[in-house]
Amino acid sequence: MPDDLKAAFQIAVERVRELAERPDNDTLLKLYALYKQGSEGDASGPKPGFFDFVGTAKHEAWVKLKGMSRDEAMLKYIDLVERLGHPADGTARS
């Protein structure tokens, strides 16, 4: 994977922590799944226990991305973070 993509991905990971507003739960699941797919590839390990609702939701979101390349996941993660960090008119938040 290109070094510039990895660098942009790391910057996006840092930017998530600086968002003015906390994303909704569906967006958080997308961010989590794209991050895991981009950093680790296809989901591995056992599914969390039945009563671990958050862990199960995260795992299932990641499993849905099976087969997506790490590069594609990183690009989608970066794009999503960009959209979260800017209002609809495209200007940066202060």
Secondary structure, 3 states (H helix, E strand, C coil): CCHHHHHHHHHHHHHHCCCCCCCCHHHHHHHHHHHHHHHHCCCCCCCCCCCCHHHHHHHHHHHCCCCCCHHHHHHHHHHHHHHHHCCCCCCCCC
